[in-house]
């Protein structure tokens, strides 16, 4: 039987490959969610690396996700942008979703900014709102830390009390006092939630729901990265909206919210 390649060996191999493509290792990793990919155009002196060109790297299959890294500078800081992410519902394992975070952390990234499109559960939310994630509920049934652990990258049992960095959250709130705050529930997908599931999530304390972010945040917290999570409320969740949901509307709402989102990200990156 052939020996298997561990998740950490894969991350090291990806980091080594990316290191040959860039001049300066990134301090910040930014992951752009559905409809928010236009922010990638702001990176200066970009070096583009397609996911397809990285051996052993997953492929992004979702509409609106380009599937590429952009390395360059944002507000005079070395940064990397993931223009397109991976999801469990695409058939990827949790360790695949953690792979880019681990690889970039090995390269030297210290801060992870996660953005996503989410359905609003909190009745005070309206489409176009931006929510600072204060905490999350992982209902995907999977965890990227399952399997062998390498202690030099993080502890076997990492604390998840403060996944989302309080200082970064306060910075975002000062930049835009109108931002909402709340708890993000991460579900497996790809089907949108039923009204009964939304009622359950509301009773559990969730303010917004989506199909990404939690796996990435866990992997980043495990390796000691500071994490900021931002949800663009692109639609009201099932039973709240009173009408059927579709992915096209999510993308369009994300595009409409892009200017406000870009201004926020510019402000945060200027302070990191």
HUTAUR-V672024 format. One line per field, one symbol per residue. ss: DSSP state (H for helix, E for strand, L for the rest). burial: b if it has 9 or more other ideal C-beta (glycine too) atoms within 8 Angstrom, else e. A space follows every 10 residues. Layout:
ss=???
burial=???
//
This chain:
ss=LLLLLLHHHH HHHHHHHHHL LLLLLLLEEE EELLLLHHHH HHLEEEEEEE HHHLLLLLLL LLLLLLLEEE EEEELLEEEE EEELLLLHHH LLLHHHHHHH HHHHHHHLLL EEEEEEEEEE LLLLLLLLLE EEEEEEEELL LLLLLLLLLL LLLLLLLLLL LLLLLHHHHH HHHHHLLLLE EEEEEELLLL LLLLHHHHHH HHHHLLLEEE LLLHHHHHHH HHLLLEEEEE EEEEEELLLL LLLLLLHHHH HHHHHHHHHH HHHHHHHHHH HL
burial=eeeeebbbeb bbbbbebbbe ebeebbbbbb bbbbbbbebb eebeebbebb beebeebbeb ebebbebbbb bbbbeebbbb bbbbbbbbeb ebebbbbbbb bbbbbbbebe bbbbbbbbbb bbeebebbbb bbbeebbbeb ebebbeeebe eebbeeebee eebbbeebbe bbbebbeebb ebbbbbbbbe eebeeebbbe bbeeebbbbb bbbbbbbbbb bbbebbbbbb bbbbbbbbbb beeebeeebb bbbbbebbeb bbbbbbbbbe eb
//
